[in-house]
Amino acid sequence: MKEQIGKITLDYTYYMGEDLYCDGAVEDELLRIVQENDKKEFGRIIEESGSWPILYHLSPLRGNIAEWFPVKTEAKLLEIGSGCGAITGTLAKKAKKLDCIDLSKKRSLINAYRNKDCDGVSVIVGNFKDIEPHLDSNYDYIFLIGVLEYGQLYMDSDTPYEDFVRTMKKHLAPDGKIVIAIENKYGLKYWAGCREDHLGTFFSGIENYPGQEGIKTFTRTGLEKIIKAAGCTNYHFYYPYPDYKFMTTLYSDAYLPKKGELSLNNRNFDRSRLALFDEKEAFDGIIEEGLFPLYSNSYLVVIGDRPQTNYVKYSNDRKEEFCIRTEIRQEAENLSVHKYALSLQAKPHIEQIRRAYVALQERYRDSGMEINVCSMEENGIQFPYLQGQTLEILLDDCLDRGEEAQFEAYVDRYLQFLAYHAEQPVADVDFIFSNILIENGKWQLIDYEWTVFESRDPKTIAFRAFYCYLIGARRRRDISFRMLEKKLQIMQDELGRWLDREYAFQNEITGNRKSMTEIRDAIGNAVYPVEELIAQLEQKKDDSDIQVYEDCGEGFSEENSFMVPEQEIVYTSDDKEEMTVHVPVKKGVRAVRIDPAFSACLILFEETVLDEKRYPGLPEDAKTNGFVMGDQLYGFSTTDPGFVIATEHVSDITVKMKRILLPADIAGKLPQGEKKRSIWRMFS
């Protein structure tokens, strides 16, 4: 049985009559949206909805992961797990024939309606296991975008992931390629506090999915083992950033990110998350150590001959007339930079960049600033790839070394270039630090996309350069504000007016579309800085509270702890407490740690009873983080005092003690030597 929706053919030959995988009512909403609205309306609908599923399924940015592939127009493609068609439309534009497979009829209907104008597309609905034996064996590309992690559901075997890849190989044409996009279970975003994408739990992948069956992601090493076990030796890794779902930049082993480039790290559209550290700063360190492939949030693996493309950057979260793709390609021994329009409407924008080159070259003649050569090519423009460090990186190096004088010298030179022939009717509005390359003292403007053919106040452009610089990292803020005041005479109380100009420029480019950060905020899944959470928790604990930790063989943790619910406290003076603490010991608990306060304190241990065995003070094998000040008298100069008692053969602990909480200003000044006697007398 088949159904035709526009140009799309839906094939139900293998459909069993029931959708076994469904996200519920949101799929009905998605179907209504694609039936009633043109694709051009999806952006508005996403912004108005404040819904993660609608963003995820309808965003055109989803197609970036596949759009760059150099697919010949006569090619034949296969997409496994096509879902609601986020990638299907992109693939259909590139090839003559596209077959899609998906388990869900409703999702396939959504796919068909949203892509109904695409030629050569068939969607086969049903279980992959039933469909696979009947697939052709001459596909030029097979795409597994967010699919391999479900390998256990596709294959009934002890090695499902390897067998999945091995099975796909049977359906390739000679020189065909398999393309896999998948999360990295050790991606930095998970260490930093994002939940695992599929399970919605913290650190599941990092902990190697304990007890989890059905869905798993892998490290690079894990993927390589799977690919090699499937008999594939010709494969190549790419690194989608921030991740493969909403990729803006694609790196490769031939072109890894440079320090300072990775700043779009708030990947928490679907769920709330923690913020355990600054991911940008962490990525900078990881890049310096050469460890980026280990911590990339996602992987894109091409099994087959490597494409010439080393790097891709998408600028398609803008007005359609400004949407372009930038590539760095390896051709023989040379690297070259290419820019392409992503729609017919954007072609004039690409052509204007060539005009900008001619005009800027004239303006900066004899200035010492070289303009990167731009030449026209089929469907786009081309630049030579230049070596050197960006001014942005050099400024960061000055910050790292504390060389403010050198920082200021770079800024002065930058401002000189900006003022050079400023009266001429051409100005690069995007004359920012990351677009200027310096090599052996030579300054080169490498990107001048936002050039206007009129004169502009250099101060306005300089403000934009500092704005783009300071938002890239928190540590840049102080010096940027000082330079704004010193060099441009822009005071902090004037920033609002200058920022309004910057926002107006951004809105002109985006067509007032919301940024991904604004969409994330509208969806409403919060980011919780862990330091603030800790502070809030600690504020809820009274200094006099007593907390018990249980070690069942994995050490002490907050997860296995509790506050003592009942305690007998007899006040014998205003500042001294006498108490008995009773702690039942659960079976399997090897040791118990008792924190007698949340404050520095003095503790006189009078008696400990383990079951029926009595000890004067603490048992001999007990351990504390305090120091002895007298007979069974301990001083704790930390706000986290504690003592540990072994409990492998104990079912009940009772500790009788006297406690004095110490003020913060004397906590670290507990007396030593002879002065301890006066402390001892406090308990007599």
MIPA-907099 format. One line per field, with one value per residue (C-alpha): y, x, z; residue in three letters. Coordinates in Angstrom, 1 decimal, decimal comma. Layout:
N
c2 Y	... .
c1 X	... .
c3 Z	... .
rest ALA	... .
//
This chain:
684
c2 0,0	3,5	7,0	10,1	13,5	16,1	14,6	12,3	8,6	6,8	3,1	1,1	-2,4	-3,2	-1,2	-3,3	-0,9	0,6	3,2	1,6	4,8	8,1	11,3	11,8	14,9	17,0	14,8	15,7	19,4	19,0	17,3	20,2	22,7	21,1	20,6	24,2	26,2	26,8	26,1	29,8	30,1	27,5	30,1	32,3	29,2	28,0	31,4	31,7	28,2	28,1	24,4	22,1	19,4	22,1	23,6	20,2	18,9	22,0	24,1	24,4	24,3	20,6	20,1	21,6	18,3	16,9	20,0	20,4	16,9	17,1	14,8	14,5	15,3	11,8	10,2	7,8	8,2	6,2	7,8	5,5	6,8	9,8	10,8	14,0	14,9	17,5	16,1	14,7	18,0	18,9	15,5	15,7	18,9	17,3	14,1	12,5	9,7	9,5	6,5	7,0	4,5	5,1	3,0	5,6	6,4	9,7	10,9	9,9	11,9	14,9	14,3	14,0	17,1	19,4	18,1	17,6	19,7	17,5	15,3	11,7	10,9	7,7	7,1	3,4	3,0	0,0	-2,0	-1,8	-5,6	-6,2	-3,6	-4,1	-7,4	-5,7	-2,5	-1,8	-2,4	0,7	3,6	6,3	7,6	6,0	8,4	7,3	10,7	10,0	6,3	4,1	4,6	2,6	-0,3	-2,8	-2,1	-2,6	-5,8	-9,0	-10,0	-9,9	-7,3	-5,1	-1,9	-3,8	-5,8	-2,7	-1,1	-4,4	-4,7	-1,2	-1,9	-4,5	-1,7	0,6	1,2	1,0	4,0	4,6	6,1	5,6	8,8	8,4	11,3	10,5	12,1	11,5	10,0	11,9	15,2	18,2	19,3	16,2	16,8	20,4	19,5	18,7	15,6	12,7	13,4	10,2	9,3	12,7	11,8	13,3	11,6	8,4	8,1	9,2	6,4	4,0	3,5	1,3	-1,3	0,5	-1,5	-0,2	3,2	3,9	6,5	6,1	7,7	8,1	5,0	3,1	4,1	3,1	-0,4	-0,8	0,4	-1,8	-4,8	-4,2	-4,6	-0,9	0,5	3,6	6,1	9,7	11,7	15,2	17,2	19,1	22,0	22,8	19,4	17,6	18,6	22,3	22,4	25,8	24,6	21,4	20,6	17,7	16,0	18,1	21,3	21,3	24,3	27,0	28,4	31,1	29,7	27,7	29,8	28,6	26,0	26,4	23,1	22,7	23,3	20,1	20,0	22,0	21,5	22,3	24,6	23,0	25,2	27,6	25,4	27,9	28,2	24,4	24,0	26,4	24,3	21,0	22,5	23,6	20,0	18,5	16,6	18,1	14,8	13,2	15,8	17,0	16,9	15,0	13,0	12,8	9,8	9,2	5,6	5,7	8,1	11,4	14,5	17,3	19,5	20,2	22,7	24,2	27,1	27,9	31,4	30,5	31,9	35,1	36,7	34,4	36,9	36,6	32,8	31,4	28,5	28,9	26,0	25,3	22,6	20,6	20,5	18,8	20,5	23,7	24,9	27,3	29,1	29,1	30,9	29,8	31,2	28,8	30,1	32,1	35,1	35,1	35,1	39,0	39,0	36,7	38,8	41,9	40,4	40,4	44,1	44,8	43,3	45,7	48,7	47,8	47,1	50,6	52,2	50,4	50,7	51,5	51,3	48,0	46,2	43,6	42,5	38,7	38,2	37,3	35,7	34,5	30,8	28,7	29,2	31,2	33,0	31,8	33,0	31,7	30,2	32,5	31,4	33,3	34,1	36,3	39,6	38,1	35,3	37,6	39,9	36,8	35,9	39,3	38,8	35,4	36,9	40,1	42,2	45,1	47,4	45,0	44,6	48,4	48,5	46,1	48,1	51,4	49,7	48,4	51,9	53,4	51,0	51,7	55,4	55,1	56,9	56,6	59,4	57,0	55,6	52,1	50,5	47,0	47,0	43,6	44,9	42,8	41,2	37,7	38,8	40,2	37,8	38,7	36,8	38,0	41,6	41,6	42,5	40,9	41,3	37,8	38,3	41,4	40,1	43,1	45,9	49,0	51,3	54,5	56,1	55,1	56,6	54,4	54,7	52,9	50,0	49,9	49,6	46,6	45,0	45,4	44,2	41,0	40,5	40,9	38,7	35,8	35,3	36,7	37,4	39,8	42,2	44,3	45,2	45,8	48,3	50,1	50,3	51,6	54,4	55,1	54,8	55,6	57,7	55,5	55,4	52,5	54,7	55,3	51,6	51,3	53,8	52,1	48,6	49,8	50,5	47,0	45,3	47,3	46,0	42,4	42,8	44,0	40,8	38,4	40,1	40,4	36,6	35,4	34,0	30,4	31,8	33,7	30,6	28,5	31,1	31,1	27,3	27,9	25,1	26,6	26,6	26,0	27,2	24,6	27,1	28,9	25,6	24,7	28,1	27,7	24,3	25,3	28,3	25,8	23,9	25,2	25,2	22,9	20,3	16,8	14,8	11,1	9,6	5,8	4,0	0,9	0,2	3,2	5,9	8,7	10,8	13,3	10,8	8,3	10,7	12,0	14,5	13,0	13,3	13,0	14,2	14,7	18,1	19,4	22,9	23,3	26,9	29,5	28,3	24,6	21,6	18,1	15,6	11,9	10,9	7,6	6,2	2,8	1,1	-0,5	-3,9	-3,6	-0,3	-0,6	2,7	5,7	9,3	11,6	15,4	16,9	20,4	22,7	24,9	24,8	23,4	21,7	18,2	16,3	12,7	11,2	7,7	5,7	2,6	0,1	-2,3	-3,2	-2,5	0,7	2,9	5,9	8,6	7,4	3,8	3,5	2,9	5,9	8,6	12,4	15,5	17,3	17,4	16,3	19,0	16,9	13,6	12,8	16,5	17,4	20,7	21,1	24,2	23,3	24,0	20,4	18,5	14,7	11,4	8,0	4,7	1,3	-0,6	-3,9	-5,9	-3,1	-2,5	0,5	3,5	5,8	8,8	10,9	14,2	17,8	20,5	24,1	25,9	28,4	31,8	32,1	34,6	32,3	29,0	28,8	30,0	27,2	27,3	24,9	23,7	25,1	27,2	24,1	23,8	26,8	25,1	21,9	23,8	24,9	21,3	20,7 .
c1 0,0	1,3	0,2	1,2	1,6	2,7	5,8	6,6	5,7	4,8	5,3	3,3	4,2	6,1	4,0	2,3	-0,6	0,7	3,2	5,5	7,4	5,6	6,2	2,5	0,4	3,3	3,4	-0,2	0,7	3,7	1,5	-1,0	1,8	3,3	-0,1	-1,2	2,0	4,7	8,3	9,0	6,7	8,5	10,9	8,1	6,3	9,4	9,9	6,3	5,9	8,6	8,7	11,7	10,1	8,9	12,4	14,1	11,9	11,3	14,5	16,2	19,6	19,1	20,0	23,5	25,0	24,3	24,1	27,8	28,4	29,6	26,9	26,6	23,2	22,8	23,5	21,2	20,9	19,4	18,4	17,8	15,5	14,2	11,7	9,9	12,1	14,5	17,4	15,2	14,6	18,3	19,3	16,5	17,9	21,3	20,4	18,2	16,9	16,4	14,9	14,0	13,1	11,2	9,2	6,5	3,7	2,8	6,4	6,6	3,4	5,0	8,1	6,0	3,9	6,9	8,9	6,0	7,7	10,9	11,5	12,6	11,8	10,2	9,5	9,3	7,4	8,0	10,5	14,1	14,5	11,6	12,7	16,4	16,5	14,6	16,8	18,8	22,6	23,8	23,4	26,1	25,5	23,8	23,0	22,6	22,0	21,3	20,6	23,6	23,0	19,7	21,6	20,4	16,8	17,7	19,7	19,1	22,7	25,4	27,2	24,4	26,4	29,0	26,4	24,4	27,4	28,2	24,7	24,7	27,9	26,0	23,8	26,6	27,5	31,3	33,0	29,8	29,9	28,2	27,7	27,2	26,3	26,2	26,8	30,1	29,4	32,5	31,4	32,4	28,8	28,1	31,0	29,9	26,3	24,1	21,9	22,4	20,4	18,4	17,9	17,6	19,9	23,1	26,5	24,9	27,3	30,3	29,4	29,3	25,5	25,3	22,5	21,3	20,2	18,8	20,5	24,2	26,6	30,3	33,7	35,9	37,8	34,5	33,3	36,6	36,3	32,8	33,8	36,9	35,0	32,5	35,4	35,8	39,4	38,8	37,0	37,3	36,2	34,6	33,6	30,2	30,1	28,3	26,8	25,4	21,8	22,2	25,7	27,1	30,7	32,3	35,9	38,1	41,4	42,9	41,5	40,9	39,5	41,9	41,9	39,2	36,9	34,4	32,0	28,5	28,1	24,7	23,4	20,3	17,3	15,6	16,1	17,4	21,1	23,8	26,7	29,7	32,3	32,9	33,0	34,7	37,6	37,7	37,7	40,6	42,6	41,6	42,6	46,0	46,5	45,6	42,6	39,7	38,8	38,2	35,8	34,0	30,3	29,4	31,0	30,4	32,1	32,5	33,1	34,7	36,9	37,4	35,8	38,1	36,4	38,4	36,1	32,6	30,9	27,2	25,8	22,2	20,5	19,9	17,6	17,5	19,4	22,4	22,5	25,9	28,3	32,0	34,4	38,1	39,1	42,2	43,2	46,5	49,0	47,0	44,2	41,6	38,5	35,2	31,9	28,6	25,0	22,5	19,7	19,1	18,2	21,7	23,7	23,8	25,3	28,1	28,8	28,9	31,8	33,9	33,0	34,0	37,4	38,1	37,0	38,8	42,0	41,9	41,2	44,0	46,6	50,0	48,6	50,3	46,9	46,6	43,1	42,7	42,3	38,8	38,0	34,8	34,2	31,3	28,5	30,6	33,8	37,3	40,1	43,6	44,0	46,3	48,5	48,9	47,2	44,1	44,4	41,8	44,2	47,1	45,1	44,2	47,8	48,6	45,9	47,3	50,8	49,6	51,1	48,6	51,1	51,4	47,6	47,3	49,9	47,9	44,7	46,5	47,7	44,2	42,7	45,3	44,2	40,6	41,1	43,1	41,3	38,1	36,6	36,4	33,0	33,7	33,9	34,1	31,5	32,9	36,5	36,7	39,7	38,9	38,9	42,4	45,4	48,9	51,9	55,5	54,3	52,1	48,4	45,8	42,0	40,7	37,0	35,1	31,6	29,8	31,2	29,2	29,8	29,8	32,0	31,5	32,7	35,7	34,6	31,4	33,2	35,8	33,0	31,6	35,1	35,4	31,8	32,4	35,6	34,3	31,2	33,5	34,9	34,3	38,0	38,1	35,5	37,6	40,3	37,8	35,8	39,1	40,1	36,7	37,1	40,7	40,8	37,3	36,1	33,0	32,1	30,1	27,1	27,0	27,1	23,3	23,2	26,1	24,6	21,3	23,3	24,9	21,5	20,1	22,9	22,3	18,6	19,2	21,2	18,8	15,6	14,7	14,8	15,5	19,0	19,3	20,1	16,8	14,9	16,5	15,4	11,9	11,7	12,5	14,9	17,1	20,9	21,8	25,3	26,5	28,3	25,0	23,2	25,8	25,6	21,8	22,1	24,7	22,5	19,7	21,9	22,1	25,6	24,4	22,9	24,5	24,9	25,6	27,3	27,2	29,9	28,6	31,9	32,0	33,1	31,1	28,7	25,9	23,6	24,1	23,7	21,0	20,5	20,1	16,4	16,5	19,1	19,0	20,6	20,9	22,1	24,4	25,5	24,8	27,7	28,1	25,9	25,8	24,2	23,7	23,6	22,1	22,7	21,2	23,6	22,1	23,2	26,1	27,4	31,1	31,8	29,9	31,1	29,4	29,7	29,0	28,4	28,6	31,0	34,4	34,0	35,4	34,2	34,7	33,9	32,6	31,5	30,9	28,7	29,0	26,1	26,7	30,5	31,4	34,5	35,7	35,7	36,1	37,1	40,9	40,5	38,2	39,5	38,8	39,9	40,4	43,4	43,8	43,7	43,3	42,0	39,3	39,0	39,3	39,5	38,1	39,1	37,1	33,5	33,2	34,3	33,9	34,8	34,7	33,8	34,2	30,8	31,2	30,1	28,1	24,3	24,0	26,1	25,6	27,9	27,8	29,7	29,9	30,2	31,2	30,6	33,4	33,0	34,4	37,0	38,7	38,1	41,5	43,3	42,8	45,4	48,3	50,7	50,1	47,2	45,2	44,6	42,3	40,2	40,1	38,8	35,8	34,5	35,3 .
c3 0,0	-0,9	-0,3	-2,3	-0,5	-2,9	-4,6	-1,6	-1,8	1,5	1,3	3,9	2,7	5,9	8,3	11,0	11,7	15,0	15,9	18,5	19,0	19,7	21,5	22,2	21,6	20,3	17,2	16,5	16,9	14,5	11,9	12,1	11,8	8,7	7,1	7,6	7,2	4,6	5,7	5,7	8,8	10,8	12,3	13,6	15,0	16,8	18,4	19,5	20,8	23,4	22,9	22,7	20,4	17,9	17,9	17,5	14,8	12,7	12,9	9,5	11,4	11,8	8,2	8,6	9,6	6,0	3,8	3,2	1,7	-1,9	-3,3	-7,0	-8,4	-9,9	-6,5	-4,7	-1,0	1,9	5,2	8,2	11,0	9,0	11,7	11,1	8,2	9,6	7,5	4,6	3,0	3,0	1,4	-1,2	-2,6	-3,2	-5,0	-7,7	-5,5	-1,7	0,2	3,8	6,5	9,7	12,1	12,8	10,3	12,0	11,9	8,3	7,6	9,2	7,0	3,9	4,4	5,3	2,3	-0,1	-2,8	-2,9	-5,9	-5,8	-2,2	-0,9	2,8	3,7	6,9	9,1	11,1	9,8	10,3	7,8	5,3	5,2	3,2	0,4	0,1	-3,0	-2,9	-4,8	-2,5	-2,9	0,7	3,7	6,5	10,1	11,8	15,5	14,8	15,7	19,4	18,9	17,4	20,0	18,8	15,1	15,4	17,3	18,1	20,7	18,7	17,4	16,7	14,7	12,9	12,1	10,3	8,6	7,3	5,9	4,0	1,9	0,5	-0,7	-4,3	-5,1	-3,5	-1,5	2,0	5,4	7,4	11,2	13,5	17,2	20,6	22,4	25,8	27,1	25,5	27,6	27,9	30,0	32,3	32,7	33,8	30,7	31,1	28,8	25,7	25,5	29,2	30,7	33,6	34,8	34,0	32,6	29,7	31,8	34,2	31,2	31,3	34,4	34,1	30,9	27,9	24,6	24,0	24,2	22,8	22,5	22,7	19,6	20,7	21,1	17,7	16,1	17,6	16,3	12,8	12,6	13,9	11,1	8,6	7,8	7,7	5,6	7,9	9,0	12,0	12,0	15,1	14,9	17,2	19,5	18,7	15,6	16,3	15,8	14,2	13,4	12,8	11,7	12,5	11,4	12,3	9,6	11,0	14,8	16,7	17,9	21,4	21,8	19,1	21,2	23,1	22,1	24,9	26,5	25,2	27,4	25,2	26,1	29,9	32,8	33,5	35,9	35,2	36,9	35,2	32,3	29,2	27,1	29,4	29,7	26,0	25,7	28,0	26,3	22,9	24,3	25,6	22,2	23,7	21,7	19,9	23,3	24,6	21,4	22,2	19,0	16,3	12,5	11,0	7,3	6,4	2,9	1,1	2,9	1,5	0,6	3,2	6,4	8,0	7,6	9,2	8,8	9,0	8,5	11,6	9,7	7,1	4,1	1,9	4,2	4,8	3,7	4,2	4,6	3,9	4,2	1,6	1,0	-2,7	-3,2	-0,9	-0,6	1,6	0,3	1,8	0,0	0,7	-0,9	-0,8	0,8	-1,3	-4,5	-2,3	-0,8	-4,0	-4,2	-0,7	-1,9	-4,9	-2,8	-0,8	-4,0	-4,5	-0,9	-1,6	-4,5	-2,5	0,7	-1,2	-2,5	0,9	2,6	-0,1	1,4	5,0	6,0	6,3	3,6	2,4	1,7	-2,0	-3,1	-6,5	-8,0	-8,7	-9,8	-7,3	-4,9	-4,0	-3,0	-0,8	-0,1	3,3	5,3	8,2	11,4	14,7	15,1	16,9	19,3	20,3	20,7	23,0	25,0	25,3	26,6	29,3	30,2	30,7	32,4	29,6	29,5	27,8	24,9	24,9	24,6	21,8	19,7	20,3	19,3	16,1	15,4	15,9	13,5	10,8	11,5	11,1	7,8	5,0	7,1	4,9	1,9	1,1	2,2	5,7	7,1	9,9	11,0	11,5	14,7	16,4	15,2	11,6	11,6	11,2	12,3	11,0	11,5	12,1	9,0	9,5	7,2	7,0	6,4	6,5	5,4	4,8	6,4	4,3	3,6	0,7	2,7	5,4	9,0	12,2	13,3	16,9	16,1	14,5	17,3	19,9	18,0	18,0	21,8	22,3	20,3	22,2	25,7	25,3	24,3	27,8	31,3	31,9	29,0	30,5	32,8	30,3	27,6	29,6	30,5	26,9	25,9	28,4	27,7	23,9	22,8	25,8	26,1	29,8	31,3	31,9	28,1	27,2	26,9	24,0	22,2	22,8	21,2	18,0	18,1	18,6	15,7	13,5	14,6	14,1	10,6	9,8	11,5	10,5	14,2	14,5	18,0	18,7	19,9	23,4	23,4	22,1	24,9	27,4	26,0	26,3	30,0	30,9	33,5	34,0	37,7	38,6	41,1	43,3	43,9	44,6	47,2	48,8	49,0	50,5	53,1	54,1	54,9	57,3	60,9	62,4	65,1	62,7	62,8	59,6	59,1	56,1	55,2	53,3	51,6	49,8	47,5	49,9	51,6	49,5	50,0	48,3	51,1	54,1	56,4	59,1	62,6	63,2	67,0	69,4	73,1	74,0	77,5	77,8	80,8	79,8	77,1	75,0	75,8	74,8	76,1	73,8	73,1	69,4	68,4	64,9	63,8	61,3	58,2	56,9	54,5	55,8	56,3	58,0	59,3	59,3	61,8	61,3	64,7	63,4	60,4	62,1	63,7	67,1	70,2	71,0	74,3	73,6	76,8	75,7	72,5	72,6	69,6	70,1	73,8	73,9	75,6	74,9	77,0	74,4	70,8	69,9	69,2	65,5	65,0	62,7	62,8	60,9	64,2	66,5	70,1	72,7	75,8	77,0	74,4	73,6	69,9	68,2	64,7	62,8	59,7	59,0	58,0	61,1	61,2	62,8	61,2	63,0	61,3	61,4	59,5	62,6	64,3	64,2	66,5	67,5	70,5	71,1	74,2	73,8	74,8	72,1	71,8	68,5	67,7	66,1	62,6	63,6	66,0	64,3	62,7	65,9	68,3	71,0	71,1	73,8	77,4	76,3	75,7	79,4	79,5	76,8	78,8	81,9	79,8	80,0	83,6 .
rest MET	LYS	GLU	GLN	ILE	GLY	LYS	ILE	THR	LEU	ASP	TYR	THR	TYR	TYR	MET	GLY	GLU	ASP	LEU	TYR	CYS	ASP	GLY	ALA	VAL	GLU	ASP	GLU	LEU	LEU	ARG	ILE	VAL	GLN	GLU	ASN	ASP	LYS	LYS	GLU	PHE	GLY	ARG	ILE	ILE	GLU	GLU	SER	GLY	SER	TRP	PRO	ILE	LEU	TYR	HIS	LEU	SER	PRO	LEU	ARG	GLY	ASN	ILE	ALA	GLU	TRP	PHE	PRO	VAL	LYS	THR	GLU	ALA	LYS	LEU	LEU	GLU	ILE	GLY	SER	GLY	CYS	GLY	ALA	ILE	THR	GLY	THR	LEU	ALA	LYS	LYS	ALA	LYS	LYS	LEU	ASP	CYS	ILE	ASP	LEU	SER	LYS	LYS	ARG	SER	LEU	ILE	ASN	ALA	TYR	ARG	ASN	LYS	ASP	CYS	ASP	GLY	VAL	SER	VAL	ILE	VAL	GLY	ASN	PHE	LYS	ASP	ILE	GLU	PRO	HIS	LEU	ASP	SER	ASN	TYR	ASP	TYR	ILE	PHE	LEU	ILE	GLY	VAL	LEU	GLU	TYR	GLY	GLN	LEU	TYR	MET	ASP	SER	ASP	THR	PRO	TYR	GLU	ASP	PHE	VAL	ARG	THR	MET	LYS	LYS	HIS	LEU	ALA	PRO	ASP	GLY	LYS	ILE	VAL	ILE	ALA	ILE	GLU	ASN	LYS	TYR	GLY	LEU	LYS	TYR	TRP	ALA	GLY	CYS	ARG	GLU	ASP	HIS	LEU	GLY	THR	PHE	PHE	SER	GLY	ILE	GLU	ASN	TYR	PRO	GLY	GLN	GLU	GLY	ILE	LYS	THR	PHE	THR	ARG	THR	GLY	LEU	GLU	LYS	ILE	ILE	LYS	ALA	ALA	GLY	CYS	THR	ASN	TYR	HIS	PHE	TYR	TYR	PRO	TYR	PRO	ASP	TYR	LYS	PHE	MET	THR	THR	LEU	TYR	SER	ASP	ALA	TYR	LEU	PRO	LYS	LYS	GLY	GLU	LEU	SER	LEU	ASN	ASN	ARG	ASN	PHE	ASP	ARG	SER	ARG	LEU	ALA	LEU	PHE	ASP	GLU	LYS	GLU	ALA	PHE	ASP	GLY	ILE	ILE	GLU	GLU	GLY	LEU	PHE	PRO	LEU	TYR	SER	ASN	SER	TYR	LEU	VAL	VAL	ILE	GLY	ASP	ARG	PRO	GLN	THR	ASN	TYR	VAL	LYS	TYR	SER	ASN	ASP	ARG	LYS	GLU	GLU	PHE	CYS	ILE	ARG	THR	GLU	ILE	ARG	GLN	GLU	ALA	GLU	ASN	LEU	SER	VAL	HIS	LYS	TYR	ALA	LEU	SER	LEU	GLN	ALA	LYS	PRO	HIS	ILE	GLU	GLN	ILE	ARG	ARG	ALA	TYR	VAL	ALA	LEU	GLN	GLU	ARG	TYR	ARG	ASP	SER	GLY	MET	GLU	ILE	ASN	VAL	CYS	SER	MET	GLU	GLU	ASN	GLY	ILE	GLN	PHE	PRO	TYR	LEU	GLN	GLY	GLN	THR	LEU	GLU	ILE	LEU	LEU	ASP	ASP	CYS	LEU	ASP	ARG	GLY	GLU	GLU	ALA	GLN	PHE	GLU	ALA	TYR	VAL	ASP	ARG	TYR	LEU	GLN	PHE	LEU	ALA	TYR	HIS	ALA	GLU	GLN	PRO	VAL	ALA	ASP	VAL	ASP	PHE	ILE	PHE	SER	ASN	ILE	LEU	ILE	GLU	ASN	GLY	LYS	TRP	GLN	LEU	ILE	ASP	TYR	GLU	TRP	THR	VAL	PHE	GLU	SER	ARG	ASP	PRO	LYS	THR	ILE	ALA	PHE	ARG	ALA	PHE	TYR	CYS	TYR	LEU	ILE	GLY	ALA	ARG	ARG	ARG	ARG	ASP	ILE	SER	PHE	ARG	MET	LEU	GLU	LYS	LYS	LEU	GLN	ILE	MET	GLN	ASP	GLU	LEU	GLY	ARG	TRP	LEU	ASP	ARG	GLU	TYR	ALA	PHE	GLN	ASN	GLU	ILE	THR	GLY	ASN	ARG	LYS	SER	MET	THR	GLU	ILE	ARG	ASP	ALA	ILE	GLY	ASN	ALA	VAL	TYR	PRO	VAL	GLU	GLU	LEU	ILE	ALA	GLN	LEU	GLU	GLN	LYS	LYS	ASP	ASP	SER	ASP	ILE	GLN	VAL	TYR	GLU	ASP	CYS	GLY	GLU	GLY	PHE	SER	GLU	GLU	ASN	SER	PHE	MET	VAL	PRO	GLU	GLN	GLU	ILE	VAL	TYR	THR	SER	ASP	ASP	LYS	GLU	GLU	MET	THR	VAL	HIS	VAL	PRO	VAL	LYS	LYS	GLY	VAL	ARG	ALA	VAL	ARG	ILE	ASP	PRO	ALA	PHE	SER	ALA	CYS	LEU	ILE	LEU	PHE	GLU	GLU	THR	VAL	LEU	ASP	GLU	LYS	ARG	TYR	PRO	GLY	LEU	PRO	GLU	ASP	ALA	LYS	THR	ASN	GLY	PHE	VAL	MET	GLY	ASP	GLN	LEU	TYR	GLY	PHE	SER	THR	THR	ASP	PRO	GLY	PHE	VAL	ILE	ALA	THR	GLU	HIS	VAL	SER	ASP	ILE	THR	VAL	LYS	MET	LYS	ARG	ILE	LEU	LEU	PRO	ALA	ASP	ILE	ALA	GLY	LYS	LEU	PRO	GLN	GLY	GLU	LYS	LYS	ARG	SER	ILE	TRP	ARG	MET	PHE	SER .
//
